Amino acid sequence: MSILIKNVDLVSMNGKEDVLKDTNIYIKKNKIEYIGEVREDIEVDRVIDGKNKLAMPGLINAHTHLGMSLLRNYADDLPLFDWLQKKIWPIEAKMTGEDIYWGTLLSMVEMIQSGTTAFCDMYVDMGGVGKATEKSGMRAVLTRGTIEDKENPEEKINETRVLYNNWHNKGNGRIKVMVAPHAPYTCGDGFLLKLMDLANELNTGIHIHVSETKKEVEDSFCLHGKSPVQHLNDLGLFDYHTIAAHCVHVSEEDIEIMFEKNVFPVNNPVSNFKLASGFSPVDQMLKKGIKVSLGTDGSSSNNSLNMFEEIKIASIINKAVNLDAVSVSSMDALKMATVNGAMALDMIDEVGSIEIGKKADVILIDLDKPHLYPKHNIISALTYSVQGSDVDTVIIDGKIIMEKREIKTLDVEKIKYMTEKHAKDLIKR
C-alpha cells in the first residue's frame, strides 16, 4: 500500500529542531519513500489531507506492564512495597492468560489513541501479549518478567526461550523479544547469571527494574556493599544491551557506569511520583550523554498510558526539582519519547524519527484546537500543550491503524466490555 500525506507540517526528530511547513510525506509499503514536493511519477493508494495537522514520529513507551490495565484504580495511595506485596502480587497470582490478553488490548487502544506506536512490555503470560500486538498492528519489545523460583528456576527461564521462539521477528518484524529479570532484589546472582546466559544464547537484550526506591538501594548496600547499578555492572549484566527501568536513586558513580556501559534508563515520572519513589536525576543523565527514554509504567501505578502527559511532566518536574527553568527542555522531553526510546528498544535504524528509508511509524496531530492557538512555537506546544486526544491519525509500519480517531484494527467496544467483565471476575476470584 502507498500513502501520500499532503500539505502537512512536520517535526521529523532527525536532529533538526525546525518545523518543516506544508510538506508532503510519501509512504510506500512500510517505509518513508520521500519527503517534499509531490512527484508526478508516484502511484498512490491513499491520500491523507494534512491541512491543520502536524506529522511526527510515533511515540515510544519504553517501559510498561500492559496487562495491569485490569487493575487500574484498584490499589492507590500506597508505598511501592506495600502496593506490590499486599495488593498487586496477590491479585496477579489469580490472573489468567485471558485476563492479560484483554487487559493488554485495552492498553493498546489507549496507547494508539494517544499516539504511541511502539512499546516495551514486561509482564507474565506474554504469549497473549504477542497475539494482541499482532492483532493491533503495534510495534513492540516483549519481555517475560522473571522472578526467581528457587524450586524450579529452569522453568521460568524456558518461558522466555519459548516466547522468543514463538514471537521474535513476528508481525512483519514488528515484534522483538528480550530477556527480563524483574529486578536485582527478586533475582539472586546465580539466577541473573543464567538469564544473562539466555540473552547471550538468543542474541538479545535485557529489560530490568533498577534502583526504583530508596529501600531497594539501601538493601543492596546491606547485602552486597554496593548499589544495584554497581552490583549489576560487576555481574556483567551491562555488557548486554540493557533497558533499565526507573533509575530513580542513582549516584554520580552509578551515572558514570551507565554512561560507560551505554545503559538505557527509562524515566517513569508519573508512576514514580504517585508511588512516592522519588525523582530520577534525568537532567544530570542527559547532560552526561546518557540516552534517557520515557515510559508510563503500568496503568495500575500510573492510571493512564498517555505519553503526551508523560512528556509534559518529564520536563516540568525536573525544572521544579532542579530550580532551573531550562532543565530538560521541551526538545529533550520529545527526544526521550521518540529517538531515545527507539535507541532503548534497539530500533533506532527503523523508527524514532521520520526520515527517508525508515519504517513508516507516523502520527498526525490535529492542530486546529483552541488550546493549541496561537502557534508561536510548535516544539513547545508538543511538550506543554498537546493532549493525547489531539492525535487524529496513527500509521504503523505503513498501515493506517487509526484515522480520524477511529481505530481500524481493534473492536474498541468489545474490548471495553470484555475487560470490564474480566476485571469483575478477577476481583471475585
Residue pairs with C-beta under 8 A, 6 or more apart in sequence:
1 29
1 45
1 46
1 398
1 399
2 26
2 27
2 28
2 29
2 33
2 42
2 43
2 44
2 45
2 46
3 26
3 27
3 44
3 45
3 46
3 47
3 48
3 360
3 395
3 398
3 400
4 24
4 25
4 26
4 27
4 38
4 42
4 44
4 46
4 47
4 48
5 24
5 25
5 26
5 27
5 48
5 50
5 55
5 362
5 364
6 24
6 38
6 47
6 48
6 49
6 50
7 22
7 23
7 24
7 49
7 50
7 51
8 22
8 23
8 24
8 25
8 50
8 51
8 53
8 54
8 55
8 364
9 19
9 20
9 21
9 22
9 23
9 50
9 53
9 54
9 55
9 367
9 378
10 19
10 20
10 23
10 25
10 35
10 54
10 55
10 56
10 354
11 19
11 20
11 54
11 55
11 56
11 334
11 378
11 379
11 382
12 20
12 35
12 56
12 57
12 353
12 354
12 355
13 56
13 57
13 334
13 335
13 338
13 339
13 352
13 353
13 354
14 353
14 354
14 355
15 353
17 331
17 379
19 54
19 378
19 379
20 35
23 35
23 36
24 35
24 36
24 37
24 38
24 50
25 32
25 35
25 50
25 55
25 354
25 362
26 32
26 33
26 34
26 35
26 38
26 39
26 42
26 44
27 33
27 360
27 362
27 395
27 398
28 398
29 398
30 172
30 359
30 360
30 397
30 398
30 399
31 357
31 358
31 359
31 360
31 398
32 354
32 355
32 356
32 357
32 358
32 359
32 360
32 362
33 42
33 356
34 356
35 354
35 356
46 400
48 364
48 393
48 403
50 364
52 366
52 367
52 368
53 364
53 365
53 366
53 367
53 392
53 393
54 364
54 365
54 367
54 378
54 382
55 354
55 362
55 363
55 364
55 365
56 338
56 354
56 362
56 363
56 365
56 382
57 117
57 338
57 339
57 351
57 352
57 353
57 354
57 361
57 362
57 363
58 115
58 116
58 117
58 118
58 139
58 338
58 351
58 361
58 362
58 363
58 394
58 395
58 396
59 114
59 115
59 116
59 117
59 118
59 307
59 308
59 311
59 337
59 338
59 341
59 363
60 116
60 117
60 118
60 119
60 293
60 294
60 337
60 338
60 341
60 342
60 344
60 345
60 351
60 352
61 111
61 116
61 118
61 119
61 120
61 294
61 295
61 296
61 305
61 307
61 341
62 119
62 120
62 243
62 264
62 266
62 293
62 294
62 295
62 340
62 341
62 344
62 345
63 120
63 122
63 207
63 243
63 245
63 246
63 266
63 268
63 293
63 295
63 296
63 297
64 107
64 119
64 120
64 121
64 122
64 295
64 296
64 297
64 298
64 299
64 305
65 121
65 122
65 123
65 145
65 297
65 298
65 300
66 103
66 104
66 107
66 108
66 119
66 121
66 123
66 129
66 132
66 298
66 305
67 95
67 99
67 100
67 101
67 103
67 104
67 107
67 123
67 124
67 125
67 128
67 129
68 88
68 103
68 123
68 298
68 299
68 300
68 301
69 103
69 104
69 106
69 107
69 110
69 298
69 299
69 300
69 305
69 419
70 95
70 99
70 100
70 102
70 103
70 106
70 419
70 422
70 423
70 426
71 88
71 91
71 92
71 298
71 299
71 300
71 423
72 299
72 300
72 303
73 303
74 87
74 91
74 300
74 427
75 83
75 87
75 88
75 300
76 274
76 303
78 86
78 87
78 275
79 275
79 276
80 212
80 213
80 275
80 276
80 277
81 213
81 215
83 275
83 301
88 300
91 426
91 427
92 124
94 426
94 429
95 124
95 125
95 426
96 125
97 125
97 127
97 128
98 128
98 422
99 422
99 425
99 426
100 123
100 124
100 125
100 128
100 129
101 125
101 128
101 129
101 131
101 132
102 415
102 418
102 419
102 422
103 419
103 422
103 423
104 121
104 123
104 128
104 129
104 132
104 133
105 132
105 135
105 136
105 410
105 415
105 418
105 419
106 415
106 416
106 419
107 299
107 305
108 132
108 133
108 136
108 138
108 410
109 407
109 410
109 412
109 415
110 299
110 304
110 305
110 306
111 119
111 138
111 305
111 307
112 136
112 138
112 394
112 401
112 402
112 407
112 410
113 388
113 389
113 391
113 402
113 405
113 407
114 305
114 306
114 307
114 308
114 388
114 389
114 391
115 307
115 308
115 363
115 365
115 388
115 391
115 394
116 138
116 305
116 307
117 138
117 139
117 351
117 361
117 363
117 394
117 396
117 401
118 138
118 139
118 140
118 341
118 342
118 345
118 347
118 351
118 361
118 396
119 138
119 139
119 140
119 141
120 140
120 141
120 143
120 178
120 207
120 243
120 266
120 295
120 344
120 345
121 129
121 140
121 141
121 142
121 143
122 143
122 144
122 145
122 180
122 182
122 207
122 245
123 129
123 144
123 145
124 144
124 145
126 142
126 143
126 144
126 163
126 167
127 163
127 166
127 167
129 140
129 142
130 142
130 163
130 166
130 167
130 170
130 175
133 140
133 142
133 171
133 174
133 175
134 170
134 171
134 174
134 175
135 409
135 410
136 401
136 409
136 410
137 171
137 174
137 396
137 397
137 399
137 401
137 409
138 174
138 396
138 401
139 174
139 175
139 347
139 351
139 359
139 361
139 396
139 397
140 174
140 175
140 176
141 176
141 177
141 178
141 207
141 243
141 345
141 346
142 163
142 167
142 175
142 176
142 177
142 178
143 160
143 177
143 178
143 179
143 180
143 207
144 159
144 160
144 163
144 180
145 180
145 182
146 156
146 157
146 159
146 160
146 179
146 180
146 181
146 182
146 187
146 195
147 156
147 182
147 186
147 187
148 156
148 186
148 187
148 188
148 191
149 155
149 156
150 188
153 191
153 194
157 194
157 195
157 198
160 177
160 179
160 180
160 195
160 198
160 202
161 198
161 201
161 202
163 177
164 177
164 202
164 204
167 175
167 177
168 175
168 176
168 177
168 202
168 204
169 175
169 176
172 397
174 396
174 397
176 204
176 345
176 346
176 347
177 202
177 204
178 199
178 204
178 205
178 206
178 207
178 241
178 243
179 195
179 196
179 198
179 199
179 202
179 204
179 205
179 206
179 207
180 206
180 207
180 208
181 187
181 191
181 192
181 195
181 206
181 208
182 208
182 209
183 208
183 209
183 210
183 212
183 216
183 228
184 192
184 208
184 210
184 216
184 220
184 228
184 231
184 232
185 216
185 219
185 220
185 228
187 195
189 235
192 232
192 235
192 237
193 235
195 206
196 206
196 235
196 236
196 237
196 240
199 205
199 206
199 240
200 240
204 241
205 240
205 241
205 242
205 243
205 346
206 237
206 240
206 241
206 242
206 243
207 242
207 243
207 245
208 232
208 237
208 242
208 243
208 244
208 245
209 244
209 245
209 246
210 228
210 229
210 232
210 244
210 245
210 246
210 247
210 265
211 217
211 227
211 228
211 229
211 246
211 247
211 248
211 249
211 250
211 254
212 245
212 246
212 248
212 249
212 272
212 277
213 248
213 249
213 277
213 278
214 249
214 277
214 278
216 228
216 249
217 227
217 228
217 249
220 226
220 227
220 228
220 231
221 227
224 231
226 234
227 250
227 251
227 253
227 254
229 244
229 247
229 250
229 251
229 254
229 257
229 258
230 253
230 254
230 257
232 238
233 257
233 261
238 257
238 258
238 261
238 263
239 261
241 262
241 264
241 346
242 261
242 263
242 264
243 264
243 266
243 293
243 344
243 345
244 258
244 263
244 264
244 265
244 266
245 265
245 266
245 268
245 295
245 297
246 265
246 266
246 267
246 268
246 272
246 277
246 280
247 254
247 258
247 265
247 266
247 267
247 280
247 285
248 272
248 277
248 278
248 279
248 280
249 278
250 258
250 265
250 280
250 281
250 285
252 284
255 281
255 284
255 285
255 288
255 290
256 288
257 263
258 265
258 285
258 290
259 285
259 288
259 289
259 290
263 290
264 291
264 292
264 293
264 340
264 343
264 344
265 280
265 285
265 290
265 292
265 293
266 292
266 293
266 294
266 295
266 344
267 280
267 282
267 292
267 293
267 294
267 295
267 314
267 336
268 294
268 295
268 296
268 297
268 302
268 310
269 280
269 310
269 313
269 314
269 317
270 296
270 297
270 302
270 304
270 309
270 310
270 313
271 277
271 296
271 297
271 298
271 301
271 302
272 278
272 279
272 280
272 297
273 279
273 313
273 317
274 301
274 302
274 303
275 301
279 317
279 318
279 321
282 292
282 314
282 318
282 328
282 336
283 318
283 322
283 324
283 327
283 328
285 292
286 292
286 328
286 332
291 340
291 343
291 344
292 336
292 340
293 336
293 337
293 340
293 341
293 343
293 344
294 307
294 310
294 311
294 314
294 333
294 336
294 337
294 340
294 341
295 310
296 302
296 304
296 305
296 306
296 307
296 310
299 305
306 388
307 337
307 388
308 382
308 386
308 387
308 388
308 390
309 388
310 337
311 333
311 334
311 336
311 337
311 382
311 383
312 333
312 383
312 384
314 328
314 333
314 336
315 328
315 329
315 330
315 332
315 333
315 383
315 384
316 384
318 324
318 327
318 328
319 325
319 326
319 327
319 328
321 327
330 379
330 380
330 382
330 383
330 384
331 379
331 383
333 383
334 379
334 382
334 383
338 352
338 353
339 348
339 352
339 353
340 352
341 352
342 348
342 350
342 351
342 352
342 353
343 352
349 358
350 358
350 359
351 358
351 359
351 361
352 358
354 362
359 397
359 398
360 395
360 396
360 397
360 398
361 395
361 396
361 397
362 394
362 395
363 391
363 393
363 394
363 395
364 391
364 392
364 393
364 394
365 382
365 386
365 390
365 391
365 392
366 390
366 391
366 392
367 375
367 390
369 387
369 390
371 385
371 387
372 381
372 385
372 386
372 390
375 381
391 402
391 405
392 403
392 404
392 405
393 400
393 402
393 403
393 404
394 400
394 401
394 402
395 401
400 408
401 407
401 408
401 409
402 408
